[in-house]
Amino acid sequence: MSTRAAPQAPAGPPPGRSPLVEHRPFLVLLALGVLVRVAVTAAFTPGLMMSDAPTYLDVVDTPVPNPDRPVGYALLLLVPVTAVSDTVLAVVLAQHALGLGTAALLYALLRRWRVGRWPAALAAAPLLLDSLQLILEHAPLSDTTFVALVVAGLAVLAWRPRPTVALALGAGLLLGASATVRQVGTPLVLAGALHCLLVGRTWRARSVTALVLAAGFALPVGAYATWYQSHHGAFALSDVGGRSAYMRTTAFVDCAQLDVPRYQRVLCPPQPRGERLDPTNYGWYDVPHGGTAISLDPPGGTTRDEAMRSFAAAAVRAQPLDYAAVVARDVALNFDLWRGNRAEYDTAFKWRFGTYLDRAPTAYTSAGYAEHGGDQLSVRRPLGDVLAGYSRAVYLPGPVLLACLGLAVAAALGAGRARASGMRALCLLFAVCGLGLLLVPAVGTQFVWRYQLPALALLPAAAALAWTALRPGAAGPGPLTRRRGLPEPRRPRGPSGRRAPAPAARERG
């Protein structure tokens, strides 16, 4: 993949155009993003309590690693915020600000790579306005922090066409921190290292930056794993690998085809295929008629995680085509026109504002509110009803997300003018990370709409970069390259073997 033709450094707005005019599309979207967040906060006060939120808040009071999930989110965001104000409202306000800041950083990166003001603004729009982004910002959940760290890591890595050692180290630290927030971020180190290997000027420079990025990634991951080992005796981020693998099988496994120990038979879902429950039920709860990890009682010398991993491996070996079909179905769901349900179970209801208009509190959610501020959820109508309609209508449709992926892949492969743009590796980086963060949950756990959130940030950005790479004039640095610190392209050698002189800079009027 050729990266010799580096894109021009941004030269600022055209003469006579003020920055406010130049960035008007983004500023308008940013203002709308602020307004809708104010509305969400006013309608659902102090915030939403769902899914793992109370568990994360427990870490604030008892800072120990949780075997069920990494708690880097609690350490990086909840603990600092609650040290100032130990309330759910303070947490969601911080996350709303973080979402807006992530959109601004992404926009700044795209403009630095000479993406037009409209494509750059539209690429940031899902972070500003998508209803899934808003509802996840409004709950003490790890998703907003994870996306912010991933975008920041990729922005640092891509800030220059060829990352320096310092930038590679910073990117590695940020991507490593993201893996302590959501374990799905672990493979991002491979994408980052690949980018370093593709864009370096020499093989030595490529290898050095890739190794430095990997070392930076290893620092937060290793520190967290060491902390985890001191409490649980295993050098790991969590102890859910086997449980996650087991949950993946519950949609397709036919225990009549399995040869597993008798004690593992309790893991067989009692419902027939096509009528199964959400995989979360089998992995975490006591479902009707048995068939749940809660009842698993492995013999001495075998851990529950090992037993579930063994069951999952046996299921995949016995039914590889069924496994592949379920993974393909769940990947395809991310590109559905309607953000709803296509499986036999409902995973979409949690991620709609309408669900919380009349939702009765539970002991689990009530305790989370009571221990952090004391205010239970208060819904203000009709504003809440308006937002319920908003969440049904304002989101990035799956076919648009798929088109973004296709455009980015085309540019990464060197279609048309992208071949000489110097942006192919960057298009590949964002496309691989965006698609990879959709694939990993589908392969290893299950489909949940909240897992789509990173792709909403990365794939539109990849498409904006690709659009710029495919258009005329994307290739080659301009006269501001040296002043901006970007590498110059190689100049051709003349008949005498000397480099041709650099072109004179044009006067700017």
C-alpha positions in Angstrom: 0.0 0.0 0.0 1.7 3.2 -1.1 1.8 6.0 1.3 4.4 8.2 -0.3 1.9 10.9 -1.4 1.0 12.6 1.8 -2.2 14.7 1.9 -1.9 18.5 2.3 -1.8 20.0 5.7 -4.9 22.2 6.4 -4.1 25.7 5.2 -7.0 27.3 7.1 -10.1 28.9 5.7 -10.0 30.7 2.3 -9.0 34.3 2.4 -11.8 36.5 3.6 -13.7 33.6 5.2 -13.8 33.6 9.0 -13.4 30.4 11.0 -17.1 30.7 12.1 -18.2 30.6 8.5 -15.7 27.9 7.6 -16.9 25.6 10.3 -20.6 26.6 10.3 -22.0 23.2 9.3 -20.3 21.5 12.3 -21.1 24.4 14.7 -24.8 24.1 13.8 -24.8 20.4 14.4 -22.8 20.9 17.6 -25.5 23.4 18.8 -28.2 20.9 18.0 -26.3 18.3 19.9 -26.1 20.5 22.9 -29.8 21.3 22.7 -30.9 17.7 22.5 -28.7 16.8 25.5 -30.3 19.5 27.5 -33.7 18.1 26.6 -32.7 14.6 27.5 -31.3 15.7 30.9 -34.5 17.7 31.6 -36.8 14.8 30.6 -35.0 12.0 32.4 -33.5 13.3 35.6 -31.0 12.5 37.1 -30.2 9.8 34.4 -31.1 6.3 33.3 -30.2 3.2 35.3 -29.9 0.1 33.1 -27.9 -3.0 32.3 -24.5 -2.9 34.1 -24.9 0.6 35.5 -25.3 -0.2 39.2 -22.4 -2.7 39.0 -20.1 0.0 37.7 -21.3 2.4 40.4 -20.5 -0.2 43.0 -16.8 0.1 42.0 -16.9 3.7 43.2 -17.6 2.5 46.7 -15.5 -0.7 46.6 -12.6 -0.2 44.0 -11.8 -3.9 43.3 -11.6 -5.6 39.9 -14.8 -7.3 38.8 -14.4 -10.9 37.3 -17.5 -10.3 35.2 -16.1 -7.3 33.2 -13.2 -4.8 33.2 -13.9 -1.8 35.4 -11.5 0.7 33.7 -14.5 2.9 33.0 -15.2 3.2 36.7 -11.6 4.1 37.4 -11.1 6.5 34.6 -14.5 8.4 34.7 -16.7 7.4 37.6 -14.2 7.8 40.4 -12.9 11.2 39.3 -16.4 12.5 38.6 -18.0 11.2 41.8 -15.1 12.6 43.9 -16.4 16.0 42.9 -20.2 15.2 43.0 -21.3 11.6 43.9 -24.5 11.8 41.9 -25.9 10.1 38.8 -26.6 13.5 37.3 -22.9 14.5 37.6 -21.9 11.3 35.7 -24.3 11.7 32.8 -23.4 15.4 32.5 -19.8 14.4 32.3 -20.6 11.8 29.6 -22.7 14.3 27.6 -19.7 16.6 27.6 -17.4 13.7 26.6 -19.6 12.8 23.7 -19.5 16.4 22.4 -15.8 16.5 22.9 -15.3 13.3 21.0 -17.3 14.6 18.0 -15.2 17.8 18.0 -11.9 15.8 18.1 -13.1 13.6 15.2 -14.1 16.7 13.2 -10.7 18.3 13.9 -8.9 15.2 12.7 -10.9 15.0 9.5 -10.3 18.7 8.7 -6.6 18.3 9.3 -6.7 15.7 6.6 -8.4 18.2 4.3 -11.8 16.6 4.4 -14.4 19.2 3.3 -16.4 21.0 5.9 -19.7 19.2 5.0 -18.3 15.7 4.8 -16.4 16.2 8.1 -19.5 17.6 9.8 -21.7 14.8 8.6 -19.2 12.2 9.8 -19.4 13.7 13.3 -23.2 13.9 13.2 -23.9 10.4 14.7 -21.8 11.3 17.7 -23.8 14.5 18.1 -27.4 13.4 17.3 -27.8 9.6 17.1 -30.4 8.5 19.6 -28.2 5.4 20.6 -25.3 7.7 21.5 -27.6 10.0 23.5 -29.2 7.2 25.6 -25.8 5.6 26.3 -24.4 8.9 27.4 -27.4 9.3 29.7 -26.6 6.2 31.8 -23.6 5.2 33.9 -22.4 2.7 31.2 -18.9 2.3 29.7 -19.8 2.8 26.1 -19.2 6.6 25.8 -15.9 6.4 27.5 -14.8 3.5 25.4 -15.7 5.3 22.1 -13.9 8.5 23.4 -10.7 6.6 24.1 -10.8 4.7 20.8 -11.3 7.9 18.8 -8.6 9.7 20.8 -6.2 6.9 20.2 -6.8 6.8 16.5 -6.7 10.6 16.2 -3.3 10.6 17.9 -2.0 7.8 15.7 -3.3 9.5 12.6 -2.4 13.1 13.4 0.5 13.0 11.1 0.8 10.9 8.0 3.7 9.1 9.5 3.4 8.8 13.3 6.4 9.7 15.4 7.5 7.6 18.3 5.8 9.9 20.8 2.5 9.8 18.9 2.7 6.0 18.6 3.3 5.8 22.4 0.3 8.1 23.1 -1.9 6.1 20.7 -0.9 2.8 22.4 -1.6 4.2 25.9 -5.1 5.4 24.8 -6.0 2.2 23.0 -4.7 0.1 25.9 -6.9 2.2 28.3 -9.9 1.4 26.0 -9.3 -2.3 26.5 -9.6 -1.9 30.3 -12.9 -0.2 29.7 -14.3 -2.7 27.2 -12.4 -5.9 26.6 -13.6 -5.9 23.0 -11.0 -3.2 22.4 -8.1 -5.6 22.9 -7.6 -6.4 19.1 -7.2 -2.6 18.3 -3.5 -2.9 19.1 -3.2 -5.1 15.9 -4.9 -2.5 13.7 -2.7 0.3 15.2 0.5 -1.7 14.7 -0.5 -2.6 11.1 -1.0 1.1 10.4 2.5 1.9 11.7 3.9 -0.8 9.5 2.2 0.6 6.4 3.0 4.2 6.7 6.6 4.4 8.0 9.3 5.9 5.8 11.7 3.0 6.3 11.2 -0.5 7.7 13.2 0.4 10.7 11.0 3.4 11.4 7.9 1.2 10.8 9.1 -1.5 13.2 10.0 1.0 15.9 6.7 2.8 15.9 4.8 -0.5 15.8 6.7 -1.8 18.8 6.4 1.4 20.7 2.6 1.4 20.1 2.4 -2.2 21.3 4.5 -1.3 24.4 2.2 1.7 25.1 -0.8 -0.6 24.8 0.7 -3.1 27.1 1.3 -0.6 29.9 -2.4 0.0 31.0 -3.5 -3.5 30.1 -0.6 -5.1 32.0 -1.2 -2.8 35.0 -4.9 -3.7 35.1 -4.1 -7.4 34.7 -1.6 -7.2 37.6 -4.2 -5.6 39.8 -6.7 -8.2 38.7 -4.2 -11.0 39.6 -3.7 -9.6 43.1 -7.4 -10.1 43.8 -8.4 -13.1 41.7 -5.1 -15.0 41.1 -5.2 -14.8 37.3 -3.3 -12.4 35.0 -6.3 -11.3 33.0 -8.8 -8.5 32.5 -11.8 -10.5 33.5 -13.1 -14.1 33.8 -16.0 -14.1 31.3 -14.4 -15.6 28.2 -16.0 -19.0 28.8 -19.3 -17.5 29.7 -19.3 -15.3 26.6 -18.5 -18.2 24.4 -21.3 -20.3 25.9 -23.8 -17.4 25.4 -22.8 -17.3 21.7 -23.9 -21.0 21.3 -27.3 -20.7 22.9 -28.9 -19.4 19.7 -28.0 -22.5 17.7 -26.8 -25.4 19.8 -28.6 -28.7 19.5 -27.5 -30.8 22.4 -28.6 -34.0 20.6 -25.5 -33.5 18.5 -23.1 -32.9 21.4 -20.8 -35.3 23.2 -20.2 -33.4 26.5 -19.9 -34.5 30.1 -23.1 -35.1 32.0 -22.6 -32.1 34.3 -22.4 -29.8 31.3 -25.9 -30.9 30.1 -27.4 -28.2 32.3 -26.1 -25.7 29.9 -28.4 -27.0 27.1 -31.2 -24.4 26.5 -34.5 -26.0 27.2 -36.4 -24.0 24.6 -36.4 -25.3 21.0 -34.3 -23.5 18.4 -36.2 -20.5 17.0 -37.9 -19.9 20.4 -34.8 -19.2 22.5 -34.3 -16.4 24.9 -31.8 -13.6 24.8 -28.3 -15.2 25.3 -27.9 -13.0 28.4 -30.6 -14.9 30.1 -28.7 -18.2 29.8 -25.4 -16.8 30.8 -26.5 -14.7 33.8 -30.0 -15.6 35.0 -32.1 -18.6 36.1 -34.3 -19.1 33.1 -37.6 -21.1 33.2 -37.3 -24.9 33.0 -33.5 -24.8 33.7 -30.8 -24.6 31.1 -28.6 -21.9 32.6 -25.1 -21.2 33.7 -26.4 -20.5 37.2 -27.0 -24.2 37.7 -23.6 -25.3 36.5 -21.7 -27.4 39.1 -18.4 -28.5 37.6 -16.3 -31.2 39.3 -13.2 -30.4 41.3 -10.3 -29.1 39.3 -12.5 -27.5 36.6 -13.7 -23.9 36.9 -17.0 -22.7 35.7 -15.4 -20.6 33.0 -13.4 -23.7 31.8 -16.6 -25.8 31.7 -18.5 -23.2 29.7 -15.6 -22.8 27.3 -15.5 -26.5 26.8 -19.2 -26.7 26.1 -18.9 -23.8 23.6 -16.0 -25.5 21.8 -17.9 -28.7 21.5 -21.0 -26.9 20.1 -18.9 -25.1 17.5 -17.1 -28.3 16.5 -20.4 -30.2 16.1 -22.3 -27.4 14.3 -19.8 -25.1 12.5 -22.3 -24.1 9.8 -25.0 -23.2 12.3 -22.4 -21.2 14.3 -21.3 -19.3 11.1 -24.9 -18.6 10.2 -25.7 -17.0 13.6 -22.5 -14.9 13.4 -23.4 -13.8 9.9 -27.0 -13.0 11.0 -25.7 -10.8 13.9 -23.2 -9.0 11.8 -25.9 -8.3 9.2 -28.2 -6.9 11.9 -25.9 -3.9 12.3 -26.8 -2.9 8.7 -30.5 -3.3 9.0 -32.7 -0.4 7.9 -34.7 -0.5 11.2 -33.0 -0.5 14.6 -35.2 -3.2 16.0 -35.3 -7.0 16.3 -34.9 -9.7 13.7 -34.2 -12.6 16.1 -36.7 -14.4 18.2 -35.8 -12.4 21.3 -35.9 -8.6 22.0 -32.6 -6.8 22.5 -33.7 -3.4 21.3 -36.1 -2.2 23.9 -33.4 -1.1 26.4 -31.9 1.4 23.9 -35.1 3.5 23.4 -36.2 6.5 25.5 -39.8 5.3 25.3 -38.9 2.2 27.4 -38.3 4.5 30.4 -41.4 6.6 30.3 -43.4 4.3 32.6 -40.8 1.8 33.6 -41.2 0.6 37.2 -38.1 0.8 39.4 -36.5 -2.4 40.6 -34.5 -3.1 43.8 -31.4 -3.3 41.5 -31.9 0.1 39.9 -33.3 1.9 42.9 -30.2 1.0 44.9 -28.0 2.6 42.3 -29.9 5.8 42.5 -30.1 5.8 46.3 -26.4 5.3 46.8 -25.4 8.0 44.4 -27.3 11.2 45.0 -30.5 9.7 46.3 -32.8 11.0 43.6 -34.8 8.3 41.8 -35.7 8.7 38.1 -38.2 11.5 37.4 -39.7 11.7 33.9 -41.1 14.9 32.6 -43.8 14.7 29.9 -44.5 15.6 27.2 -40.8 16.2 26.7 -40.2 12.5 27.4 -42.7 11.5 24.8 -41.0 13.8 22.2 -37.7 12.1 22.9 -39.4 8.7 22.6 -40.3 9.6 19.1 -36.8 11.0 18.5 -35.2 7.7 19.4 -37.4 5.9 16.9 -36.6 8.3 14.1 -33.1 9.9 14.6 -30.4 7.4 14.0 -28.0 6.3 11.3 -29.7 3.7 9.2 -27.8 0.4 8.7 -27.7 0.7 4.9 -25.9 4.1 5.2 -23.4 2.5 7.7 -22.8 -0.3 5.1 -22.3 2.3 2.4 -19.8 4.1 4.6 -17.9 0.8 5.0 -18.0 0.0 1.3 -16.6 3.5 0.4 -13.8 3.2 2.9 -12.8 -0.3 1.6 -12.8 0.9 -2.0 -10.5 3.8 -1.1 -8.3 1.5 1.0 -7.9 -0.9 -1.9 -6.8 2.0 -4.1 -9.8 2.6 -6.3 -9.5 5.5 -8.7 -7.7 8.6 -7.4 -7.3 7.1 -3.9 -4.3 5.1 -5.1 -2.2 8.3 -5.2 -3.9 10.1 -2.3 -1.6 9.0 0.5 -4.8 8.3 2.5 -5.3 4.6 1.8 -3.7 3.4 5.1 -5.9 5.9 7.1 -9.1 4.7 5.4 -8.0 1.1 6.1 -7.3 1.9 9.8 -10.8 3.4 10.5 -12.6 0.8 8.4 -10.8 -2.1 10.1 -11.4 -0.7 13.6 -15.1 0.1 12.9 -15.8 -3.3 11.3 -13.7 -5.2 13.8 -15.7 -3.7 16.7 -18.8 -5.1 15.1 -17.4 -8.5 14.4 -15.8 -9.3 17.8 -19.1 -9.3 19.7 -20.9 -11.2 17.0 -18.2 -13.9 16.9 -17.7 -14.2 20.6 -20.9 -13.2 22.5 -24.1 -12.0 21.0 -25.7 -9.1 19.1 -26.8 -6.1 21.2 -27.5 -2.7 19.6 -25.3 -0.9 22.1 -22.3 -2.7 20.6 -22.9 -0.8 17.3 -21.8 2.5 18.9 -18.1 2.5 18.0 -18.9 1.9 14.4 -21.2 4.9 14.4 -18.1 7.0 15.1 -15.5 5.2 13.0 -17.2 4.1 9.8 -18.7 7.6 8.8 -15.3 9.0 9.5 -13.7 6.4 7.3 -16.2 7.3 4.5 -15.4 11.0 4.8 -11.7 10.2 4.4 -12.4 7.9 1.5 -14.6 10.5 -0.2 -11.7 13.0 0.0 -9.2 10.4 -1.2 -11.3 9.6 -4.2 -11.9 13.2 -5.3 -9.5 15.2 -7.6 -6.7 17.1 -5.9 -6.4 14.8 -2.9 -2.8 13.7 -3.6 0.4 15.4 -2.7 1.4 17.9 -0.1 1.2 21.6 -0.7 3.7 24.4 -0.1 2.8 24.5 3.6 4.0 20.9 4.1 7.4 21.7 5.5 6.1 24.4 7.8 3.4 22.1 9.1 5.9 19.4 9.9 4.5 16.9 7.4 6.9 14.7 5.4 7.5 15.8 1.8 7.1 13.4 -1.1 10.2 12.1 -2.9 11.2 14.3 -5.7 12.2 12.5 -8.9 15.9 12.3 -9.8 17.2 14.1 -12.9 19.6 12.7 -15.5 22.6 13.6 -13.3 21.1 11.5 -10.4 20.4 14.6 -8.3 16.9 15.3 -6.8 14.9 17.8 -8.7 14.5 21.1 -6.9 11.4 21.6 -4.8 8.7 23.7 -6.5 8.6 27.3 -5.4 5.8 28.2 -3.0 3.0 30.1 -4.6 2.1 33.5 -3.4 -1.1 33.7 -1.5 -3.3 36.6 -2.2 
